[in-house]
Amino acid sequence: MEGQYFDWEGWDQQDAIAFSFYNCTVTKAFGPFSVGDKISDIFVDYEKGVLEAYAPDGEKVLFTGRLTMSID
């Protein structure tokens, strides 16, 4: 999923189904973000179905989105 919406320079696995991505660039618009926007940190938790985008300070949440699954 994440590869469809943003590229990243690094990542950490928080647990089996939660990941943090660093130095991200939006490749497909979502939430308030446009293609080309830079986001310092994106946290994705597949169990809870949540994506959080963080400000450069790493503390302020800029956006929280719900993940949904679709099959085309």
C-alpha positions as CSV (number, residue, x, y, z in Angstrom):
1,M,0.0,0.0,0.0
2,E,2.6,2.6,1.1
3,G,4.5,2.2,-2.2
4,Q,1.4,3.4,-4.1
5,Y,1.3,6.7,-2.2
6,F,4.8,7.7,-1.2
7,D,8.5,6.9,-1.6
8,W,10.8,6.9,1.4
9,E,14.5,7.0,2.2
10,G,14.4,4.7,5.3
11,W,12.1,2.6,7.4
12,D,11.8,0.7,10.7
13,Q,9.5,-2.1,11.6
14,Q,7.8,-1.4,14.9
15,D,6.2,-4.8,15.2
16,A,4.8,-7.5,12.8
17,I,2.4,-5.1,11.1
18,A,3.4,-1.5,12.0
19,F,6.0,0.5,10.2
20,S,7.6,3.9,10.3
21,F,8.9,5.5,7.1
22,Y,11.3,8.4,7.0
23,N,12.0,11.3,4.6
24,C,8.9,10.6,2.5
25,T,7.8,12.1,-0.8
26,V,4.1,11.8,-1.9
27,T,3.7,10.1,-5.2
28,K,-0.1,9.9,-5.2
29,A,-2.2,12.6,-3.5
30,F,-3.9,11.6,-0.2
31,G,-5.4,13.6,2.7
32,P,-4.1,17.2,2.5
33,F,-1.0,16.2,0.6
34,S,-0.2,16.7,-3.1
35,V,2.2,14.8,-5.3
36,G,5.8,16.0,-4.5
37,D,5.1,17.1,-0.9
38,K,7.7,16.1,1.6
39,I,6.7,14.4,4.9
40,S,9.4,13.7,7.5
41,D,7.8,10.6,9.1
42,I,4.8,8.4,8.2
43,F,3.6,5.7,10.6
44,V,1.4,2.9,9.2
45,D,-0.3,0.4,11.5
46,Y,-2.1,-2.2,9.5
47,E,-3.7,-3.9,12.5
48,K,-5.5,-0.7,13.6
49,G,-5.9,0.6,10.0
50,V,-4.2,3.9,10.7
51,L,-1.7,6.1,8.8
52,E,-0.2,9.1,10.6
53,A,1.9,11.7,9.0
54,Y,4.2,13.7,11.3
55,A,5.7,17.2,11.2
56,P,9.5,17.5,11.0
57,D,9.7,17.8,14.8
58,G,8.4,14.1,14.9
59,E,5.8,15.0,17.5
60,K,3.0,17.0,15.8
61,V,0.6,14.8,13.8
62,L,-0.2,16.6,10.5
63,F,-2.7,14.0,9.3
64,T,-4.4,10.8,10.5
65,G,-6.1,8.7,8.0
66,R,-8.0,5.4,8.1
67,L,-6.8,2.6,5.9
68,T,-9.3,0.6,3.9
69,M,-8.8,-2.4,1.7
70,S,-10.2,-2.6,-1.8
71,I,-9.7,-5.2,-4.5
72,D,-9.9,-4.1,-8.1
